Amino acid sequence: MEEILRKVATGELSVEDAVKKLKLDFLQRLGDFACLDVGRELRRGVPEIIFAEGKPPALLAEICVAVAEDRDYALTTRVNEEQEKAVKELALKRGFEVESNELAKTLLVKKKDWAPRKCGKVGVLSAGTADVRVAEEAGVVAEIMGCEVLKAYDVGIAGIHRLKEPLEKFLRAGVVALIVVAGMEGALPSVVASLVDVPVIGVPTSVGYGLGGDGLAALLSMLQSCALGLAVVNIDNGVAAGVFAALIARVASEKTRHGRV
């Protein structure tokens, strides 16, 4: 709301456009298949992140561009090659830039001068290299919500000594939350939560053998953690972890900015 009012004051935004953006119930229909909640970010501080799986490439491209035209950017996750090609073609044609993260399978469609408002630092740790795809998704989401993201991968409990250096670095840098991604038995989030004084968000992944291979073992292990201060999201859900960490960072940043503790 503050950003919109500033733009009105400087003449960047008309009063009419400001009224439209401030309507909490503003929805945008796209044909018969999509109803875009473009007011979500104003209402909740969380953007409408577009889940690409199952969407036809042409429709996904139209959705991404429609959101970007209204909000200056759009993020879509779980993108395949055919969808990526369609989104890039339409977005570039309409004058947008497109940033892709191949590991995370995400696409960011944005106006050239768009940048998120900075809101603090969060850390992302992965237990193994196989967990990096989910860790990267979490990092991308936190970044587009304004966080500076520090990363350290392949620091799981099979070689627990690898954890010491990045964890100390993150805490010295002033991270306000840690996202810890792990498959197999999912022990790393509990270990980290037992060592730090900031909230930890555990993300179980569908990595492992047998029953653990679908992520259930890691999920149950994290839910049964003896270390308090650990919250757990669903299996492979880097998006939820990134949003949760960014909301924590935003609250901490606002308190610091206004001189509150």
Number of C-alpha atoms within 10 A of each C-alpha: 11 7 9 18 15 12 15 16 12 9 10 11 14 13 15 9 11 15 10 12 18 15 13 15 13 13 13 15 12 13 9 6 10 13 12 18 17 22 23 17 14 15 14 10 14 16 22 17 16 20 15 23 14 9 14 12 20 15 17 23 23 18 22 26 24 20 23 20 17 13 18 17 24 24 24 24 21 16 25 14 11 11 21 21 14 17 27 22 15 16 22 14 10 12 13 20 17 20 12 16 15 14 12 21 19 24 25 23 28 25 19 12 7 12 14 11 13 15 22 22 27 28 27 29 29 26 27 18 13 17 24 22 20 26 32 26 26 29 30 25 30 29 23 21 25 20 26 19 21 17 18 20 21 19 22 24 17 11 10 12 10 15 20 11 11 18 21 11 14 21 18 9 13 13 21 23 25 30 28 33 35 36 30 25 22 31 22 28 30 24 18 24 23 16 10 15 12 18 19 27 27 32 33 35 31 22 24 19 13 10 13 19 16 19 25 22 22 30 27 15 18 26 16 10 19 13 15 11 15 22 19 21 18 16 21 25 19 30 23 19 30 28 22 21 27 31 20 18 25 22 14 17 18 14 12 11 10 8 8 9 7
